[in-house]
Amino acid sequence: MILDYEPGDKVTNPNNKDWGIGQVQSIINDKVTVNFENVGKKVINANNVDLKKIG
């Protein structure tokens, strides 16, 4: 699996739009750590959630 984002990229979680815009902090294997504006830092399993890159 190839992820199309890297640290610093802005993303949204289509399953939880109320989380707001997040910034990718780190990517380790299939775990993506994102700091969202409304809910703070979340670790996302990229196999289960397809984050959408902004811009």
PyMOL CGO cylinders between C-alpha atoms (Angstrom):
from pymol import cmd
from pymol.cgo import CYLINDER

trace = [
    CYLINDER, 0.00, 0.00, 0.00, 1.33, 3.42, -0.95, 0.3, 1, 1, 1, 1, 1, 1,
    CYLINDER, 1.33, 3.42, -0.95, 0.05, 6.40, 1.00, 0.3, 1, 1, 1, 1, 1, 1,
    CYLINDER, 0.05, 6.40, 1.00, -0.23, 9.65, -0.96, 0.3, 1, 1, 1, 1, 1, 1,
    CYLINDER, -0.23, 9.65, -0.96, 0.49, 11.97, 1.97, 0.3, 1, 1, 1, 1, 1, 1,
    CYLINDER, 0.49, 11.97, 1.97, 3.48, 12.82, 4.11, 0.3, 1, 1, 1, 1, 1, 1,
    CYLINDER, 3.48, 12.82, 4.11, 4.15, 14.77, 7.33, 0.3, 1, 1, 1, 1, 1, 1,
    CYLINDER, 4.15, 14.77, 7.33, 2.90, 18.34, 7.04, 0.3, 1, 1, 1, 1, 1, 1,
    CYLINDER, 2.90, 18.34, 7.04, 0.10, 17.55, 4.61, 0.3, 1, 1, 1, 1, 1, 1,
    CYLINDER, 0.10, 17.55, 4.61, -3.43, 18.69, 5.44, 0.3, 1, 1, 1, 1, 1, 1,
    CYLINDER, -3.43, 18.69, 5.44, -6.09, 15.97, 5.44, 0.3, 1, 1, 1, 1, 1, 1,
    CYLINDER, -6.09, 15.97, 5.44, -9.68, 15.27, 6.45, 0.3, 1, 1, 1, 1, 1, 1,
    CYLINDER, -9.68, 15.27, 6.45, -11.28, 12.09, 7.70, 0.3, 1, 1, 1, 1, 1, 1,
    CYLINDER, -11.28, 12.09, 7.70, -14.39, 11.51, 5.55, 0.3, 1, 1, 1, 1, 1, 1,
    CYLINDER, -14.39, 11.51, 5.55, -15.85, 9.23, 8.25, 0.3, 1, 1, 1, 1, 1, 1,
    CYLINDER, -15.85, 9.23, 8.25, -15.61, 12.01, 10.87, 0.3, 1, 1, 1, 1, 1, 1,
    CYLINDER, -15.61, 12.01, 10.87, -15.96, 15.33, 9.08, 0.3, 1, 1, 1, 1, 1, 1,
    CYLINDER, -15.96, 15.33, 9.08, -16.63, 17.12, 12.38, 0.3, 1, 1, 1, 1, 1, 1,
    CYLINDER, -16.63, 17.12, 12.38, -12.99, 16.48, 13.37, 0.3, 1, 1, 1, 1, 1, 1,
    CYLINDER, -12.99, 16.48, 13.37, -12.07, 19.30, 11.00, 0.3, 1, 1, 1, 1, 1, 1,
    CYLINDER, -12.07, 19.30, 11.00, -8.84, 19.67, 9.08, 0.3, 1, 1, 1, 1, 1, 1,
    CYLINDER, -8.84, 19.67, 9.08, -5.87, 17.70, 10.33, 0.3, 1, 1, 1, 1, 1, 1,
    CYLINDER, -5.87, 17.70, 10.33, -2.14, 17.92, 9.75, 0.3, 1, 1, 1, 1, 1, 1,
    CYLINDER, -2.14, 17.92, 9.75, -0.19, 14.70, 9.30, 0.3, 1, 1, 1, 1, 1, 1,
    CYLINDER, -0.19, 14.70, 9.30, 2.43, 14.41, 12.05, 0.3, 1, 1, 1, 1, 1, 1,
    CYLINDER, 2.43, 14.41, 12.05, 4.01, 11.04, 11.27, 0.3, 1, 1, 1, 1, 1, 1,
    CYLINDER, 4.01, 11.04, 11.27, 3.53, 7.85, 9.29, 0.3, 1, 1, 1, 1, 1, 1,
    CYLINDER, 3.53, 7.85, 9.29, 4.82, 4.55, 10.67, 0.3, 1, 1, 1, 1, 1, 1,
    CYLINDER, 4.82, 4.55, 10.67, 3.89, 1.51, 8.60, 0.3, 1, 1, 1, 1, 1, 1,
    CYLINDER, 3.89, 1.51, 8.60, 0.09, 1.84, 8.22, 0.3, 1, 1, 1, 1, 1, 1,
    CYLINDER, 0.09, 1.84, 8.22, -0.40, 4.07, 11.27, 0.3, 1, 1, 1, 1, 1, 1,
    CYLINDER, -0.40, 4.07, 11.27, -0.83, 7.76, 10.48, 0.3, 1, 1, 1, 1, 1, 1,
    CYLINDER, -0.83, 7.76, 10.48, -0.73, 10.27, 13.35, 0.3, 1, 1, 1, 1, 1, 1,
    CYLINDER, -0.73, 10.27, 13.35, -2.82, 13.34, 12.56, 0.3, 1, 1, 1, 1, 1, 1,
    CYLINDER, -2.82, 13.34, 12.56, -3.43, 16.44, 14.67, 0.3, 1, 1, 1, 1, 1, 1,
    CYLINDER, -3.43, 16.44, 14.67, -7.04, 17.51, 13.97, 0.3, 1, 1, 1, 1, 1, 1,
    CYLINDER, -7.04, 17.51, 13.97, -8.26, 21.04, 14.73, 0.3, 1, 1, 1, 1, 1, 1,
    CYLINDER, -8.26, 21.04, 14.73, -11.37, 19.94, 16.68, 0.3, 1, 1, 1, 1, 1, 1,
    CYLINDER, -11.37, 19.94, 16.68, -10.33, 16.69, 18.42, 0.3, 1, 1, 1, 1, 1, 1,
    CYLINDER, -10.33, 16.69, 18.42, -6.56, 16.86, 18.71, 0.3, 1, 1, 1, 1, 1, 1,
    CYLINDER, -6.56, 16.86, 18.71, -4.13, 14.07, 17.92, 0.3, 1, 1, 1, 1, 1, 1,
    CYLINDER, -4.13, 14.07, 17.92, -5.47, 10.80, 16.52, 0.3, 1, 1, 1, 1, 1, 1,
    CYLINDER, -5.47, 10.80, 16.52, -3.66, 7.69, 15.31, 0.3, 1, 1, 1, 1, 1, 1,
    CYLINDER, -3.66, 7.69, 15.31, -5.40, 6.44, 12.16, 0.3, 1, 1, 1, 1, 1, 1,
    CYLINDER, -5.40, 6.44, 12.16, -5.02, 2.95, 10.71, 0.3, 1, 1, 1, 1, 1, 1,
    CYLINDER, -5.02, 2.95, 10.71, -4.64, 3.68, 6.99, 0.3, 1, 1, 1, 1, 1, 1,
    CYLINDER, -4.64, 3.68, 6.99, -5.97, 0.20, 6.16, 0.3, 1, 1, 1, 1, 1, 1,
    CYLINDER, -5.97, 0.20, 6.16, -9.35, 1.12, 7.69, 0.3, 1, 1, 1, 1, 1, 1,
    CYLINDER, -9.35, 1.12, 7.69, -9.70, 4.85, 6.98, 0.3, 1, 1, 1, 1, 1, 1,
    CYLINDER, -9.70, 4.85, 6.98, -9.01, 6.58, 3.67, 0.3, 1, 1, 1, 1, 1, 1,
    CYLINDER, -9.01, 6.58, 3.67, -7.86, 10.06, 4.67, 0.3, 1, 1, 1, 1, 1, 1,
    CYLINDER, -7.86, 10.06, 4.67, -8.49, 12.70, 2.01, 0.3, 1, 1, 1, 1, 1, 1,
    CYLINDER, -8.49, 12.70, 2.01, -5.63, 15.05, 1.19, 0.3, 1, 1, 1, 1, 1, 1,
    CYLINDER, -5.63, 15.05, 1.19, -6.50, 18.75, 0.87, 0.3, 1, 1, 1, 1, 1, 1,
    CYLINDER, -6.50, 18.75, 0.87, -4.91, 20.68, -1.97, 0.3, 1, 1, 1, 1, 1, 1,
]
cmd.load_cgo(trace, "trace")
